[in-house]
């Protein structure tokens, strides 16, 4: 009857996450058709990032945007990774 129990009873209180050892670049990609994540949730993520933050909005895909628009997502990823490649 786990469904009736609060998460704290099953898992204990939330623990704070440790900080990352150094700022890292982060790419947030959100799709206008996502029914499970709001755009504000994604854009507000930038407040919790200590490194470079880049946000990209993709139109016309749902929650599984990497399956629905793989070319667009791959282009965004390759561009982002290319900008932050070391060496």
N, C-alpha and C positions, 0 to 999 in steps of 0.2 A: 504494500500500500504506500509505496514511495511517492506516488503522485500527490498525496495529501500532505506530505511533509515539506516544511520549508527547506531550502538548500542548506541553510546553516546547520540544521539538525543532521543532515547526511554528510556534509563535507567540512563543517567547521566554519569559522569566520573567514572572510576574505583576507588574504595576506597581501601586503603591498608588494608590487613588482620591483625588482632591483633596477637601478638605472643602468642604461647602456654605458659601456666603458668610454665611448667616444660618440660624438654626433655622427649620425649616418643619414644619407639622403633617403627620402621616402617618396614614393609615387602612389597617389591615391586615385583610383579610377572608379567612377560611378556611372551607372546607366540610368537614363530617364525612365526606363520600364521596370526598375527593380522594385518589387513589392515587399521586400524584407529589410532593406536598408534605405533610410532617407538620405537625401542629398545633404541635409544639415549634419547628420551623423558623420558623413564622410568629410565634409569641409571642416567641421569642428575638430577632426583628428589632427589637423595642422597645429592646434594649440598644444598638443602633447608631443610634438616632434622637436628635437633640439637641432637637427641638421636641416639641410635644404628640404623644403616641402613643395611638391608639385601636385596640383590637382587637375585631372582631366575628366570632362563630362562626355559621355558617349550617348548619342541619341539612337533610339530605335532598337535597343536590346533590353533584355530582362536581367534577372539576377545572375544568370550564367552567361555573362557577356563574352567571356573568352570562347565559348562554344558557338554563340550566335554571331559574333563578329570577330573571328580569329585574326583576319588580316589587319584590322584596325588596332586590335589589342597588341598584336606582335609588333606593329610599327611603333606604337607608343613605348612598349618595353625596350625594343632595340634602341630607340632614340634616347630614352632615359639612361639605359645602361652605358651607351656610348658616351654620354655626357659625363658620366661618373666613373669611367674606367680609369684605373690607375696604371701608370706606367709608360 
